[in-house]
Structure formats: C-alpha cells, structure tokens
Amino acid sequence: MPLICGHDAPAYGAPLCEHIRAASADPLDHYLHYTGLGLERQHLCGICRSEAATAVTADVCEDCYDATEGSTLGVIGRPQTIDASRPVPGTVETTALPDGAGTVLDLAPTDHGFVLLCDDGRILRWDTAAGTCTEAARSSVSVPADAKPWSGREQVLRLHASRDGAFAAVVLDYGRTGEVIDLSTGTVTIPLHNDGYHSYTVPFSLTFTEHAGRTVVLHRTQWSVVEAVDPATGAPVARTPADDASSDWSGYFHGALHLSPGGTRIASDAWLWHPVGQPFVWNLDQWLTGGEHAPDRDVDRWPLPSCAYYWNRPVAWLDEDRLVVGGLGDDEDELVPGARVFLLGRDLDGPVLKEVATFGGPEGHFFAADGLLFSSSESGLEMWDPTSGARLGTLADFRPTYHDPVRGELIELSATGLRRWRTARAAA
C-alpha cells in the first residue's frame, strides 16, 4: 500500500509528524523522540514536542524524507531499558595501596600483580598476593605546562604493561609523546613520538600483545599508521600502510586500541575526515603473521558504522568475534546511552559484519567478562545481558575504570587503595 506521502515505496528513516511532512518546501528542524517502547523513535517539530506522548507520526519514502529533513534540535526521551535486576552477589573489597606509593595516577594489571604509575614518575611493581612492592623504573614523560583541553579532553599520563610484566609504556593521551621501558633494567627501550597531526583528538594509540611466543607492542607513529615492534629493541614486526587513497586502510585517525581477549583481532576507535567516528577492526593474527611486508589484501578488515563527530567511545570485546560499542545514533547531537553488538565474521567473499543486538541503557566505561557486559558511569556499575539487552543488576557505589582479566576483577582506583569486585559472581 502507498505510504502517507502517496508513494508506493519502502518506508525510510524515522516516522515524521504532520508538520514536518508538510514542510517539504522549507524543511523544519526536528527533535528526535524516543517513545520508550523498545528502540522506537520519531521526528517531531517544535509544536509537537510539547505533546510528544500523543503526537501522531507516519512513515514516508526516502525522497520525501530527504526533502523534509532539517537540522536536529536534540533528543527527547530515551530508549526502553529492560530491567531484569536481581541482587548482585559478593561485595566490593578494598586493598590498601602500598606504603610510600604516594599518589597513584594509573595502573596496569599483569600476570604477577600490578604495575603502578606514581605522580613523581616512579613505576612500581606491586604483587598484592605476596604483599611486595618494588620500584622498577622512573618515567620522564610529563604533561606539558601549556597543554590545553580539546573538547573537554585533557592531556593525561596513561600506563600500559605487557601481560608478563616485563615491559611498561607511559604515554600522553591526547598528546604526542611516550616511552617503552624494560622493567627488569629500568631503561627506556623505545622513545615514542607521533607526528602530532590532530593527536589532541585521541588517546595515544598503544597496546601490548603476544604473538608467536613473544611480546609485541603496537603504537601509532603517524596519524594513520600503526606499527608493531619488538618492545626490547624496536625492531619492526608489522606496519599499516601510510595514507593512500587506493587503500582500505587509508584515512583513519587511529585512537585507542582495543585488543580482543585472545589477541587475534584489534579495534581502533578511529575517526575519518569530516570528521566522523568510525571504529576500524583488523585481523591482528593475520597482520602479525604476515610481517612488515605482507600484502594488505591478506589481512581481514571490518569498518564499523560511523557516527558524526563522535569517537573516544565505550568499546569492549565479548569474545574473539563479538565487539560492543557504546552510543545509539549516527550523530553526536542525537546520541543516547546504549550498546550495539557486532558479529565479525567471514564468508567466501571476505569479511562480513552483522549487528546482532542493539539496546538502550549502558553508558560510561564498558567491560566484558564471563559472558556479560558491564557499564561503569556516575550512577555506578550495571550488568547487562548482551543478547537480550536486559539489565541484570546494579552496584550503585562502585565505579570501576579497570578490568583485570587475570584475576577476574573490575577495579576502581581510589586515593587510598583498589576497590575490587569479581565479575564471575554476576554470571553465577
């Protein structure tokens, strides 16, 4: 049957109120209204905004939709949150920071405890099980005195460590510099620098992984180039191509790097010019196996859906094949809290991407463990079923910003210690 616009065509976009539908000669700006029924949403004009609950909307075809589409005025309402909450088992336990640590800026879990970055540059190895803490190195990386925030993002020191605790890296998020340090000797093995081109827009791209029995560190050297090197020597292992309009790798301003649990894939929370945020995933195992001169076509890649003006988003791997990204919407001005779950697969024609779940509610930092999704924000920690989208429970006074997969814990760093909670309890 023909749509209300009179055209026998598929419905396109969100349903429109009557005033927007009638304004094709002079498009009206709109509010995006979530009705509270699942993910249902519609476009309302300023008149209908005050009567959103009773506004009547209808679908139109793509041509009519495009002809009436004005600018966004914001969002009304939120998607429905499915609440299946139950009491959260276990308690949050606190482990005091080691004596003499002073102010701890950041931490990184390893197989042998934690690596701590202190505000005076000391890097400490802390074995909470054995109760020992020793100084392993000192970092010279610092925040420039004249650093200015960009879009609310301040330059801060960030600590990374290899899983075996042999190496650490201190980098300047939203900045240009860093260093890789051998914690057995305390020496800097690789001074890190990127080209500074829009580096203030993204965290410093860096992560450690293991491949073929050895540790490898990935880091951004240019805005569009990520290199994998030996952390002890800086010897090259693999490199993404430099910007080339003919390459599927081109155009990405690489951001935070998110390693899959098994280390076979990696996601860059990247953006593309004009700008739009677009996470970009590639097969890390193929890339590292192929080496520095492997043909680009031999590495599977999955560009994820874009969102105008939005990146530095929550990202978490559920497993080797499922990636969760935060935020519902395709424009920062119409973004609402939620999660999108993508399945990264492959068929005879190459890499395939499928969105397998979409639900409202999660915001803040994302973590995944024991088959569940966790979101940590000002409201506390919330647990989610990543298949049904149901909220399973809440810890209102716990706001972790770290995941320790070795000990199966989420961690909140406080001025006095680590507040720790075991993820497996939620899945029981």
Backbone torsions as a table, in degrees:
resi	resn	phi	psi	omega
1	MET	NA	147.1	178.5
2	PRO	-62.0	149.1	174.6
3	LEU	-73.6	174.3	-178.2
4	ILE	-64.3	-20.9	177.2
5	CYS	-77.9	-6.2	176.8
6	GLY	93.8	-0.4	-177.5
7	HIS	-102.0	137.8	177.8
8	ASP	-87.5	83.3	-174.3
9	ALA	-150.8	164.3	177.9
10	PRO	-64.9	147.5	174.0
11	ALA	-66.5	148.1	-176.0
12	TYR	-136.7	138.3	175.1
13	GLY	67.2	-164.6	-179.8
14	ALA	-81.1	148.2	174.8
15	PRO	-58.2	148.6	-175.3
16	LEU	-114.3	146.5	174.0
17	CYS	-73.0	166.6	-173.5
18	GLU	-63.9	-32.5	-178.4
19	HIS	-71.0	-37.7	177.3
20	ILE	-68.2	-42.5	-179.4
21	ARG	-60.3	-30.6	-176.4
22	ALA	-88.6	1.5	-170.8
23	ALA	-108.8	33.2	-175.5
24	SER	-63.0	-29.2	-180.0
25	ALA	-74.7	-25.3	-178.7
26	ASP	-145.6	83.1	-172.5
27	PRO	-50.7	140.1	179.1
28	LEU	-94.9	141.8	170.9
29	ASP	-69.2	156.0	-170.5
30	HIS	-136.5	159.1	167.2
31	TYR	-102.9	140.0	173.0
32	LEU	-89.4	117.8	-175.0
33	HIS	-110.3	118.3	170.3
34	TYR	-88.5	124.8	-173.2
35	THR	-78.9	-14.9	-176.1
36	GLY	90.6	1.2	175.3
37	LEU	-104.1	99.7	-176.6
38	GLY	57.6	-130.5	178.1
39	LEU	-102.2	13.5	-176.8
40	GLU	-59.4	135.0	179.9
41	ARG	-147.3	161.5	-177.8
42	GLN	-152.8	163.3	177.8
43	HIS	-101.6	128.0	179.3
44	LEU	-123.3	145.4	174.5
45	CYS	-82.5	178.5	-179.7
46	GLY	-63.0	-33.1	179.2
47	ILE	-67.5	-46.8	-176.9
48	CYS	-74.2	-17.2	-179.1
49	ARG	-57.8	-40.8	-177.5
50	SER	-71.2	-13.7	178.8
51	GLU	-125.6	42.2	-172.8
52	ALA	-58.8	-36.8	-175.5
53	ALA	-66.2	-26.5	-177.6
54	THR	-114.5	3.9	-178.6
55	ALA	-62.6	141.0	179.3
56	VAL	-102.4	125.1	-179.3
57	THR	-125.4	163.4	179.1
58	ALA	-150.3	156.0	178.9
59	ASP	-80.5	151.3	172.9
60	VAL	-133.1	173.2	179.6
61	CYS	-80.1	174.4	-176.1
62	GLU	-63.7	-43.3	-178.5
63	ASP	-63.1	-43.7	-179.9
64	CYS	-69.5	-35.0	177.9
65	TYR	-63.2	-47.9	-179.2
66	ASP	-63.4	-35.4	-177.5
67	ALA	-70.0	-23.8	-176.3
68	THR	-106.6	-1.7	-172.5
69	GLU	-79.4	114.8	173.6
70	GLY	-99.2	-158.6	179.9
71	SER	-86.7	160.0	179.7
72	THR	-81.4	143.2	176.4
73	LEU	-107.9	-0.6	180.0
74	GLY	127.4	-170.8	-175.3
75	VAL	-119.1	139.5	173.4
76	ILE	-116.0	132.3	176.6
77	GLY	77.2	-176.5	-179.0
78	ARG	-142.7	154.9	173.4
79	PRO	-61.5	157.6	178.3
80	GLN	-65.5	136.7	172.4
81	THR	-104.4	120.7	177.8
82	ILE	-80.6	115.0	-175.5
83	ASP	-105.6	111.6	175.4
84	ALA	-122.3	40.3	-172.6
85	SER	-64.4	144.7	174.5
86	ARG	-136.6	164.3	178.3
87	PRO	-56.4	137.4	-179.6
88	VAL	-86.8	122.0	-177.3
89	PRO	-74.4	157.2	175.8
90	GLY	80.5	171.9	179.6
91	THR	-127.8	159.2	174.9
92	VAL	-82.7	121.8	-178.5
93	GLU	-104.0	146.6	-178.3
94	THR	-112.2	129.9	174.4
95	THR	-112.3	118.8	-178.3
96	ALA	-64.0	144.4	175.6
97	LEU	-65.5	152.1	-179.0
98	PRO	-64.1	148.1	178.0
99	ASP	-57.4	136.3	177.1
100	GLY	84.4	-1.1	-179.3
101	ALA	-69.2	-30.0	-176.9
102	GLY	69.2	-143.4	179.9
103	THR	-83.8	120.3	179.0
104	VAL	-96.3	122.3	-178.6
105	LEU	-84.9	-35.2	-174.4
106	ASP	-160.4	163.3	178.4
107	LEU	-143.8	161.6	176.7
108	ALA	-143.2	125.3	177.7
109	PRO	-76.4	147.5	175.4
110	THR	-137.1	178.4	177.3
111	ASP	-62.8	-22.4	-172.5
112	HIS	-116.2	29.7	-179.5
113	GLY	114.1	-142.4	-175.0
114	PHE	-122.9	151.7	167.5
115	VAL	-107.1	132.5	-177.6
116	LEU	-115.9	141.4	172.7
117	LEU	-109.8	117.9	-179.0
118	CYS	-93.7	161.1	-174.9
119	ASP	-71.4	-12.3	175.7
120	ASP	-95.6	9.9	176.8
121	GLY	94.1	-9.6	179.3
122	ARG	-66.6	141.2	173.2
123	ILE	-114.0	119.4	-174.8
124	LEU	-109.9	142.6	169.3
125	ARG	-99.7	122.1	-173.7
126	TRP	-125.6	112.7	177.0
127	ASP	-98.7	99.5	-175.9
128	THR	-67.1	-29.6	-179.8
129	ALA	-70.5	-42.4	-179.0
130	ALA	-86.3	-15.2	-179.3
131	GLY	75.0	26.4	-179.1
132	THR	-113.0	148.7	177.2
133	CYS	-147.2	125.3	-178.2
134	THR	-133.3	149.3	175.7
135	GLU	-79.3	127.3	-177.8
136	ALA	-105.7	-28.2	-175.5
137	ALA	-168.3	173.8	172.0
138	ARG	-131.4	135.8	-179.7
139	SER	-99.5	144.0	177.9
140	SER	-102.4	0.6	-178.8
141	VAL	-73.2	135.2	-179.7
142	SER	-143.4	162.7	176.6
143	VAL	-81.0	125.7	179.9
144	PRO	-57.6	142.2	-178.8
145	ALA	-62.4	-28.2	-177.6
146	ASP	-98.0	13.9	-178.6
147	ALA	-64.4	135.6	178.7
148	LYS	-121.9	139.7	-179.9
149	PRO	-64.7	147.4	171.7
150	TRP	-114.1	120.0	177.8
151	SER	51.2	41.0	178.2
152	GLY	81.6	1.2	-178.4
153	ARG	-102.5	113.4	-177.8
154	GLU	-92.5	148.6	174.2
155	GLN	-69.0	127.6	-179.0
156	VAL	-138.8	154.1	175.9
157	LEU	-79.1	137.0	-179.6
158	ARG	-127.9	137.7	-180.0
159	LEU	-107.8	135.0	172.2
160	HIS	-125.8	153.5	176.9
161	ALA	-145.4	147.8	174.3
162	SER	-69.7	153.8	-175.9
163	ARG	-59.1	-35.8	-179.8
164	ASP	-81.1	-2.4	178.0
165	GLY	76.4	11.6	-177.7
166	ALA	-79.8	-30.2	-176.0
167	PHE	-131.3	150.5	172.6
168	ALA	-131.9	159.7	173.3
169	ALA	-135.5	133.4	172.9
170	VAL	-112.8	123.8	-176.4
171	VAL	-131.7	164.6	178.9
172	LEU	-105.1	101.3	176.4
173	ASP	-63.5	137.6	-175.1
174	TYR	63.7	26.1	177.8
175	GLY	-138.3	-160.5	-169.8
176	ARG	-117.0	-17.6	-165.7
177	THR	-118.3	165.3	176.8
178	GLY	179.3	-175.5	177.8
179	GLU	-158.9	146.4	172.4
180	VAL	-100.7	135.5	-173.5
181	ILE	-126.7	134.3	172.0
182	ASP	-81.3	112.1	-174.4
183	LEU	-76.2	-10.8	176.1
184	SER	-78.8	-24.4	-179.3
185	THR	-119.6	-17.9	-177.2
186	GLY	79.7	8.7	-176.5
187	THR	-94.2	148.4	175.2
188	VAL	-79.1	120.7	-179.8
189	THR	-94.5	-30.8	-179.4
190	ILE	-140.7	111.0	168.6
191	PRO	-71.3	134.1	-176.3
192	LEU	-107.7	133.6	175.8
193	HIS	-145.4	136.2	166.8
194	ASN	-111.0	171.6	-170.1
195	ASP	-73.2	-6.5	176.2
196	GLY	80.6	-0.5	-177.7
197	TYR	-74.8	104.8	-177.4
198	HIS	57.2	26.4	-179.8
199	SER	-66.2	-19.8	179.5
200	TYR	-71.1	-6.5	-177.4
201	THR	-92.1	-11.6	-171.7
202	VAL	-141.2	153.7	169.1
203	PRO	-61.2	158.9	178.3
204	PHE	-67.8	119.1	-177.1
205	SER	-69.5	111.0	178.1
206	LEU	-161.3	140.4	170.2
207	THR	-159.6	152.3	173.1
208	PHE	-98.4	148.8	173.5
209	THR	-149.4	176.9	175.2
210	GLU	-121.5	141.4	178.4
211	HIS	-150.5	131.2	178.2
212	ALA	52.1	40.6	174.5
213	GLY	81.2	9.2	179.1
214	ARG	-137.5	158.1	178.9
215	THR	-81.6	140.1	178.4
216	VAL	-131.6	143.8	175.2
217	VAL	-117.5	131.9	176.9
218	LEU	-103.3	136.5	177.7
219	HIS	-154.2	154.4	180.0
220	ARG	-85.7	126.3	177.7
221	THR	-102.5	-33.3	172.0
222	GLN	-128.3	167.4	-175.0
223	TRP	-55.0	-31.4	-175.6
224	SER	-115.2	10.3	-174.0
225	VAL	-125.1	125.6	172.9
226	VAL	-112.3	131.4	178.5
227	GLU	-114.4	145.7	170.7
228	ALA	-109.5	128.7	-176.1
229	VAL	-138.6	164.7	172.3
230	ASP	-74.4	122.3	-175.9
231	PRO	-68.2	-18.4	-179.3
232	ALA	-82.4	-31.0	-172.5
233	THR	-126.0	-18.4	-173.6
234	GLY	80.9	4.8	179.8
235	ALA	-62.6	134.0	-175.4
236	PRO	-68.7	143.5	175.6
237	VAL	-116.3	-47.4	178.7
238	ALA	-156.9	162.4	-176.4
239	ARG	-154.0	132.9	173.0
240	THR	-73.7	151.8	-178.9
241	PRO	-63.2	149.5	171.0
242	ALA	-66.1	164.4	-176.0
243	ASP	-54.4	125.5	-177.4
244	ASP	-150.9	118.0	-175.2
245	ALA	-58.2	-22.7	-178.3
246	SER	-87.3	-3.6	-175.5
247	SER	-103.4	141.5	175.0
248	ASP	-68.5	-12.7	178.1
249	TRP	-82.3	-13.5	-164.8
250	SER	-77.3	155.7	170.5
251	GLY	87.8	-5.7	-175.7
252	TYR	-88.0	124.7	168.8
253	PHE	-86.9	100.0	-171.6
254	HIS	-68.3	138.9	179.2
255	GLY	-117.9	-142.4	-179.1
256	ALA	-58.9	138.9	179.5
257	LEU	-101.9	129.8	-176.5
258	HIS	-119.5	111.6	-176.7
259	LEU	-85.7	135.2	176.3
260	SER	-67.2	157.9	-174.3
261	PRO	-55.6	-37.3	-179.6
262	GLY	-92.7	-0.7	177.4
263	GLY	75.1	18.8	-178.4
264	THR	-92.9	-17.3	-179.2
265	ARG	-139.4	159.6	179.6
266	ILE	-143.6	142.3	178.4
267	ALA	-115.1	133.1	172.6
268	SER	-104.4	123.9	176.9
269	ASP	-79.7	75.8	-167.9
270	ALA	-97.5	173.4	170.9
271	TRP	-138.8	158.1	179.4
272	LEU	-120.9	153.9	176.6
273	TRP	-70.5	117.6	75.3
274	HIS	-127.2	-8.0	20.4
275	PRO	-113.1	152.4	170.9
276	VAL	-132.0	136.5	174.6
277	GLY	-74.2	135.5	177.4
278	GLN	-150.6	101.2	175.5
279	PRO	-58.6	144.6	-174.5
280	PHE	-133.2	122.8	-176.6
281	VAL	-113.8	140.4	171.2
282	TRP	-137.3	160.4	-178.9
283	ASN	-76.6	103.5	-175.5
284	LEU	-68.4	-36.7	-179.9
285	ASP	-62.4	-46.0	177.9
286	GLN	-63.1	-41.9	-176.1
287	TRP	-64.2	-47.6	-179.1
288	LEU	-71.5	-34.5	178.5
289	THR	-67.1	-39.4	-178.9
290	GLY	-68.4	-26.8	177.5
291	GLY	84.0	-176.0	-170.4
292	GLU	-61.2	-31.4	-174.5
293	HIS	-112.1	22.7	179.0
294	ALA	-66.0	139.9	176.6
295	PRO	-60.0	136.8	-178.8
296	ASP	-57.1	-34.5	-175.7
297	ARG	-66.7	-14.4	-178.7
298	ASP	-87.5	1.2	-178.7
299	VAL	-115.6	120.4	179.2
300	ASP	-70.1	140.6	-179.5
301	ARG	-137.2	144.2	-179.7
302	TRP	-131.8	99.6	169.6
303	PRO	-73.6	130.9	178.9
304	LEU	-92.2	166.9	-179.2
305	PRO	-57.9	148.0	-176.4
306	SER	-92.6	163.5	175.5
307	CYS	-144.1	119.1	-174.6
308	ALA	-60.5	127.8	174.4
309	TYR	65.2	17.1	-176.9
310	TYR	-131.9	119.8	169.7
311	TRP	-151.0	-162.3	-169.6
312	ASN	53.8	48.8	-172.4
313	ARG	-101.1	167.4	172.3
314	PRO	-65.9	133.7	178.8
315	VAL	-141.3	138.0	176.1
316	ALA	-153.3	143.8	174.7
317	TRP	-94.0	125.4	172.6
318	LEU	-76.8	-37.9	177.0
319	ASP	-162.0	-164.0	-177.1
320	GLU	-68.9	-19.3	-173.5
321	ASP	-112.8	-12.8	-175.1
322	ARG	-121.4	124.9	-179.5
323	LEU	-117.2	135.7	177.9
324	VAL	-110.3	131.5	173.8
325	VAL	-123.1	148.5	-175.2
326	GLY	-92.7	151.0	175.3
327	GLY	99.2	128.6	175.9
328	LEU	-107.2	127.5	-179.2
329	GLY	131.3	165.0	-179.6
330	ASP	-117.2	15.0	177.6
331	ASP	-149.4	136.0	-177.5
332	GLU	-55.0	-34.5	-177.3
333	ASP	-72.6	-12.9	179.5
334	GLU	-121.8	22.1	-176.4
335	LEU	-82.3	138.4	175.2
336	VAL	-130.1	157.4	-179.6
337	PRO	-60.9	137.6	179.0
338	GLY	170.4	179.8	-177.3
339	ALA	-135.6	143.2	174.9
340	ARG	-122.8	126.3	-177.2
341	VAL	-106.5	123.9	-177.7
342	PHE	-114.7	137.1	173.7
343	LEU	-99.9	122.9	-179.5
344	LEU	-103.1	110.1	-177.1
345	GLY	-127.2	-165.4	-179.5
346	ARG	-153.7	137.4	172.3
347	ASP	-123.5	-166.8	-176.2
348	LEU	-64.0	-23.3	-179.1
349	ASP	-91.4	-5.9	178.7
350	GLY	127.3	-162.0	-177.5
351	PRO	-62.7	142.1	-179.7
352	VAL	-130.3	134.6	178.6
353	LEU	-116.7	131.8	179.4
354	LYS	-136.1	130.0	174.8
355	GLU	-84.0	115.9	-171.8
356	VAL	-105.9	-11.8	176.8
357	ALA	-159.3	142.4	177.4
358	THR	-144.8	126.3	-178.5
359	PHE	-154.1	153.3	-178.6
360	GLY	-87.2	159.0	171.8
361	GLY	123.2	-58.4	-173.7
362	PRO	-64.2	139.4	175.1
363	GLU	-153.6	168.4	-177.7
364	GLY	86.4	-148.6	177.5
365	HIS	-74.5	138.7	176.6
366	PHE	-107.4	140.0	171.5
367	PHE	-137.5	156.2	176.7
368	ALA	-135.8	134.7	178.8
369	ALA	-164.9	146.6	173.8
370	ASP	54.9	34.9	176.7
371	GLY	80.2	4.0	-177.6
372	LEU	-117.6	159.7	171.5
373	LEU	-104.8	136.7	177.8
374	PHE	-120.7	137.9	175.2
375	SER	-125.8	135.5	-176.4
376	SER	-123.5	118.9	-178.3
377	SER	-141.6	-170.7	179.8
378	GLU	-59.8	-27.8	-179.9
379	SER	-79.0	-7.5	179.1
380	GLY	115.8	-165.5	179.8
381	LEU	-94.6	132.1	176.6
382	GLU	-123.8	145.3	-179.3
383	MET	-111.4	138.2	-172.9
384	TRP	-133.6	145.0	168.9
385	ASP	-83.6	113.4	-174.2
386	PRO	-73.8	-5.2	177.0
387	THR	-95.1	-51.2	-179.2
388	SER	-86.6	-21.3	-176.9
389	GLY	81.5	8.7	-177.6
390	ALA	-79.4	141.2	172.1
391	ARG	-80.1	127.7	-172.8
392	LEU	-102.2	-15.6	-179.5
393	GLY	171.7	168.6	-175.7
394	THR	-142.4	139.1	167.6
395	LEU	-116.0	98.4	-168.2
396	ALA	-69.2	-26.3	-175.1
397	ASP	-103.2	19.3	-174.9
398	PHE	-129.2	121.4	-175.9
399	ARG	-129.5	74.4	-177.2
400	PRO	-72.0	150.1	174.4
401	THR	-126.6	7.3	179.3
402	TYR	-135.2	148.2	172.8
403	HIS	-120.8	125.3	176.4
404	ASP	-106.3	94.9	-177.0
405	PRO	-70.2	-22.1	-179.8
406	VAL	-66.5	-47.3	-179.3
407	ARG	-98.3	1.1	176.3
408	GLY	64.8	45.6	-175.5
409	GLU	-131.4	151.6	164.7
410	LEU	-101.9	143.3	-169.7
411	ILE	-132.2	135.4	171.2
412	GLU	-112.9	124.1	178.8
413	LEU	-87.8	119.2	177.4
414	SER	-112.3	178.7	-178.8
415	ALA	-67.3	-22.4	-175.2
416	THR	-110.6	-17.3	-177.0
417	GLY	178.3	-166.7	178.5
418	LEU	-104.3	126.7	172.5
419	ARG	-96.3	121.5	-167.6
420	ARG	-126.9	140.6	178.7
421	TRP	-143.3	135.3	-176.1
422	ARG	-83.1	127.1	-177.3
423	THR	-70.5	-30.9	-176.3
424	ALA	-61.6	-23.7	179.8
425	ARG	-63.1	-35.0	-177.8
426	ALA	-70.4	-28.5	-176.7
427	ALA	-87.4	-8.3	-176.0
428	ALA	-69.0	NA	NA
